[in-house]
Amino acid sequence: MSRQTYLDYLKDRFVITADGMLTDFISRRDGRLLLADQVDLSALAVRYGVPLEISYCPLITTQVERMHDWFEGARQRTGFAGAFLYAYATKANFAEEVVRTALDAGAHYETSAAADVVIAHYLWRQNILPSDRYIFCNGSKEDTYINAIIALREAGNVQVVPILDDLQELETFLSRCKTPLLFGVRERHAAEQVNPSHPGGERFGLTPEEIETVVSRLAGTPHRLIVYHAMVGSQIEDSDSWMERLTDSATAYCNLRQRVPSLQAFNFGGGMPTSAYELDFQFDYGDFLERLQRQLMSVCAAYAVPVPDIIGEFGRYTVATHSVYLLEVGTVKEGQNGTTPWYLINGSLMVSLPDSLIVEGQRFITLPLDRWDAPVGEARLAGRRTCDSDDIFPRPSEPPLMLPEDGAGLVLAIFGVGAYQQMISGRGGAHHCLNPEMRRIIIERDDDALVIREIAPQSVTAIMGLLGYEQEQLEPVAARPALIPQLVPVRRRNAPSPLRRRAGVLQRSRWSSVKDTRMGRT
Ligand SMILES: *Cc1c(COP(=O)(O)O)cnc(C)c1O
């Protein structure tokens, strides 16, 4: 009997077909893997070489638009009267093109730190962040964060909303800011309500008594309390338990709303799950939003208060899918005594996928670009560019990957890396074992054309400079593939576009259409 092929394994395990959509953002057509049913990953691998990081910004737009559609679909079923505000939680990925794309798609802004507010302030001055967008400022706020918020407000931005995390913050705002401010309060969940196996989230926010203090301290000031914030976790795939926790928060909102008529929005925070990590991911977004709307409507009716606007802060959901790594298996080392072989990657997993170390049970969809007809076998990945025993994926407690048995030279696409990985790893920094950052291409939509920008791999000189060494010109010349295959479909435009015009503003970025890039590369 012939051995099971990789494709047969996938078909059995995930109920997919050889050709067509594998998830809502990965497809396979004519034996080629596509991102967003658009970007031919094999073509990019040949064109730019591997390792390669690909960021396809139009997927960010798609994510924002889909969520709005689900909300409106739910509204048609419920008759919910409040507005829906989609905020991008920028800490998931601060890259300029990412934030700009989310804002272009209509997102509001959610900050986590002082520098984040400084960026928002800059984008607002540039009119990339329009004046009618809210800027929700979360997290515990030290002086620099508070001062950055006040500076933005005093510069004339009326939509910045600090979400109070403790009473000390409130006192600092009250003593320093005489200009009227909009405030939110973040609910402090009971430890067992957040996630007992992951206690870090319990520290955020204010107890009911502290919220009472906020209400009385704000009375008689020019400031107004408008947002009730009730975040419970991240990547929450169990709608039932999420709804259960939000129901308690909805009741708390209504209680407060009875006494604080300025209160107008219920913010469920982050936690919206993404399809980025599992081929068999399932979450009914429309159903979740419908239940949330119905729940708010019924609790508000019981308390005789108007329904609030609903705010969601979407980090992971907005950006996880838009980036993918292409990594090559440089060599294979057999496991000892017949155990699972090690596929040694020309790169580092712990540097490029830090969540594989930090988040228990974190998975990333890992698919080979070809050899789908080869026999399938177990494999574990290990980073070749560190000699750290922790540089492996999946974790030892997790089952191995299933991949084509013939590993050497295989190029693997690791999907769903657009949220948190680059930020936690420290984009642009000196990394573990000096693993250099890979070549990066950024694809953005410009009306009906796609524009590609290429960022060179991190150089040894740059790494030495970061570490304080005198910079000598020791660069090994990076080899580059000569083949020029068909890329993503592109239509040429003649008129200078806003995106290309803006390229002048974005210093140090070299912009060019695909055609131009190709011509510049022989
Ligand atoms: C991190 C964070 C988010 C984003 O969370 P995701 O799960 O990535 O969507 C939203 N709101 C707040 C307050 C956060 O701290």
The ligand as a Tripos MOL2 file, in Angstrom:
@<TRIPOS>MOLECULE
LIG
   15    15     1     0     0
SMALL
NO_CHARGES

@<TRIPOS>ATOM
      1 C1         -3.9490   44.3460   23.8450 C.3       1 LIG1
      2 C2         -5.2380   45.0600   23.9520 C.ar      1 LIG1
      3 C3         -6.1640   45.0150   22.9140 C.ar      1 LIG1
      4 C4         -5.9700   44.1520   21.7020 C.3       1 LIG1
      5 O1         -6.1640   42.8300   22.0480 O.3       1 LIG1
      6 P1         -6.2960   41.7100   20.9110 P.3       1 LIG1
      7 O2         -6.6610   40.5000   21.6600 O.co2     1 LIG1
      8 O3         -4.9790   41.6500   20.2440 O.co2     1 LIG1
      9 O4         -7.3620   42.1520   19.9920 O.co2     1 LIG1
     10 C5         -7.3160   45.7480   23.0320 C.ar      1 LIG1
     11 N1         -7.5500   46.5200   24.1160 N.ar      1 LIG1
     12 C6         -6.6700   46.5900   25.1410 C.ar      1 LIG1
     13 C7         -6.9980   47.4420   26.3090 C.3       1 LIG1
     14 C8         -5.5020   45.8580   25.1090 C.ar      1 LIG1
     15 O5         -4.6610   45.8980   26.1330 O.3       1 LIG1
@<TRIPOS>BOND
     1     1     2 1
     2     2     3 ar
     3     2    14 ar
     4     3     4 1
     5     3    10 ar
     6     4     5 1
     7     5     6 1
     8     6     7 2
     9     6     8 1
    10     6     9 1
    11    10    11 ar
    12    11    12 ar
    13    12    13 1
    14    12    14 ar
    15    14    15 1
@<TRIPOS>SUBSTRUCTURE
     1 LIG1         1 GROUP 0 **** ****
